[in-house]
Amino acid sequence: MVDDLRKYLNHLLEKVNGLHCILITDRDGVPVVRAVTERAPPLALRPNFISTFGMATDQASKLGLGRNKTIISMFSSYQVIQMNKLPLVITFIGSDNCNTGHILSLETQIEPFLKDLAAVVADAP
């Protein structure tokens, strides 16, 4: 299952111009499945970077607007889009001029694969 998902994620990477990485992790930033090109920034793939999403989404949810679903961070050379699919987090890293809407539309294509993966992660100690 994981190999099929990895192949599919690599296919999606090729489909979206400027997308460098699709990373599925647990809430603590531990990678479960990833598809990465050589253009992905190495520091952004580290668990300590990815795990900050958990804290940021908790804080954003305290704004009184409901539960936070997605955080989009724009940097000078990259954009990072992180989606809350607890117990999983999906992280997309793309170039600064990558089509953000196109990346957001990938959520519906990846979501069918997440149910079994989420069950495995939730059962892990």
Disulfide bonds with the S-S distance in Angstrom:
none
